[in-house]
Amino acid sequence: MSQKQILGHRFLADLGVLTLEIHFESEERMTFTVIKGGELVPDGHTETVAVTTAEIRPDVYLTSWKELSGATITHLEDFERGLLYSRITLPDGTPLALTGTIGPLD
């Protein structure tokens, strides 16, 4: 799945404690909606963020962004295998490492 193939599409990211719908609007812009936020973020929270994305190899991307809360997120998205590795630094500096799945919604 090339970067052009993910643009304009929505994906479900399930990280166990955290489940998101991710919409890659352009190469520089993504909107996420929290479906299940656990105790990390309220359910239903939606935010559009500026993203930096690099293709590591076909179907594998490194994507990062900063949220309004100050949290920083880096995802390794392996669309070929449906795997997602997420590294989050919360606004208070607490690091989180989450692993889960990612798959298309449309």
Order of alpha helices (4+ residues) and beta strands (2+ residues): alpha-beta-beta-beta-beta-beta-beta-beta-beta
